């Protein structure tokens, strides 16, 4: 197996040609955080390790590239917004492969929240593939808000090379989240 140093980032493109109209904008925000000279947010982006693909690429090409990227990933961020679809996006395939094939811990990231204390209450944002894996216990996941410090902490803490969340509905304590948000 390849050296697993990357962080895979999955999101729902919502079938939009304009990336600003989809969850791609949150992925772009993470790229900007990582590129910022005055921001301490560094991670190895698995998407940068292979040739680029477009949403218009053949599904077989997309799936092959996803598997290639996941096989080199230590963890998988799943961006969840109010627009994330239950099915019909590549995000479901990404979650299936990350959990079932590569046994990668998930970092479920919720847009629009300061803290995440009861992830089940946000299950309306979960694609069916995530719901199934949380309910059957195969997903090892931490649930965090889309906040830079908390997200970076989770990226650095949870990986196939380090510590894996103890279950499917793990969160940081409310106090820890508030402390990280204040940085």
N, C-alpha and C positions, 0 to 999 in steps of 0.2 A: 504494500500500500504506500502511496505517496506520502511525503512529509506533510503532516497535517498541521499547518501553521495559519491557515486562512480563516477568516470569518465570512461565512456565506450570508448574504442578505436577501431574504425573500419578501416580496410585496406583490400586491395585486395591481397589475397594469390597467385594470378595468376596461380593457379593450380599446383604449384611447390612443390615438396617434400623437396627440399633444401630451408630452409627459407632465406638464404642469397641471393637467386635469386628472391625474391619477396619483396613486400612492408612491409613484416614482419620485415625487417631490421630497418625500421624507428620506429616501435613499440619497438624493442629491444633497440634502442638508447634512447627512452624515459624511459624505465625501467632502463637503466644504469644511466641516469641523476638523476632519483629518488633515486637510491641506492648510488650514489656518496656522500662521506662524505664531500667533499669540494664544493659541488654544491647545491645551494638553489633551488631545484626543487622537491617539494613534492606534491603528489596527491594520492588519494585512487583509486587504479586500480580495476575497477569492475570485471575484469577477475580473480582476486585473490579471489573473494568472493564465487565462486562456483567451483565444480569439473571440472578438466581440460577435454577438448575434443580435439580430433585430427581431421584433415581435412578428415581422412578416416572414421570417425564416421558416423552413419546413419544421413541423412539429418534431420529427425524428432528429433533426439537427439541434433544435432547442433541448430536447431531452438528453441527447448525448453530451452536450456542453454542460448541462446542469449536473449530470452524474460525474463528469470530469471535475467540475468545481467542488462538488460536495465531497468527493473522495479525497481532496486535498484540504478540507476544512476541519477545524477543531471544534467549531460551534456554528450555530445557525440562528441568525436574528430573523424573526417573523414579525414584520410590521403590520399592525392591525388598526385599521381606522373604521370610522362609521360607514365607509363605502366598501370595505372588503366583502367580496362575494362568498357565498356558501360553497359554490362550485363553479366550474367553467373557466377557471384561470390556471395558469401554470403553478401558482402558489400551492395548490393542492398536491400536485405532482412533487414539488420541492419538499413539502412536509412529509409526504409518504416516503420518499427516498432517504431523507435526512434521518428519520426515525427508524424505519423498517430495515433499510439496507446498511446505512453507515453508522447507526447508533450514536448520532450527534446530539448533544444537549441543545435544547431550544431556548432562546431568549425571546419571549413573547413581549413585544413592545407596543404599548397602547398610546395612540396619539390623542392629545387633548386632556390628559390627566396629570395631576401633581403627584399623586401616590396611587399605588395599586395594593389594596388590602384583601379584597375578596374577588379573585379572578373569575370565579364561576358566575358572578354577577355581570361580567362582560362577555359571556359566552355567545351573545348575539353577534359578536364580531368574529367569531371563530369560523374558519372554513370547515366544512364537514370532515375533511381529513384530519384536522386538528382536534375537533370534538371527539371523533372516534378514538384517537390515540391518547387523549387525556382521560376519557372515560374508561378505556381498557388498561390504563396504567403503563403503556409502552413508551409514551412521551416522558422524558425527563426534562422539566421546564421550569424556568424562573419567569415570573411575570413582573414587568417593570413599566413605569411610564416612559414616554419618549422625552427623556431629559438626559442631557449630555453626561453628567457625572455618574448617574446611576447606570446608564447604559455602558459606559466605559468600565465601570467596576464589574458589571456582570460579564462583559467580554473577557476581562482579565481573570476573573474568578472561575468561570465555568467553561470547561472544555474537555475533549477526550483525553487530553494530556495532563489534566489537573483534577479538579473537583467537578463532579456531575451532580446536578440538583437531585435531592433525595426522593422526589416524587414529581407528579404532573402539575401540581398547583402551588409551587413554592413561591414565596414573596420575601422581600426584605421586610424587617419590622417597620412600622410606621415611623418610629423615631429615627431609624437609620436612613430611610428615604428622605425625611425632612432635613437631616443633617447633610446628606449629599446634595439636596436641592439648594441648600444655602451656600454652597461653595462657589 
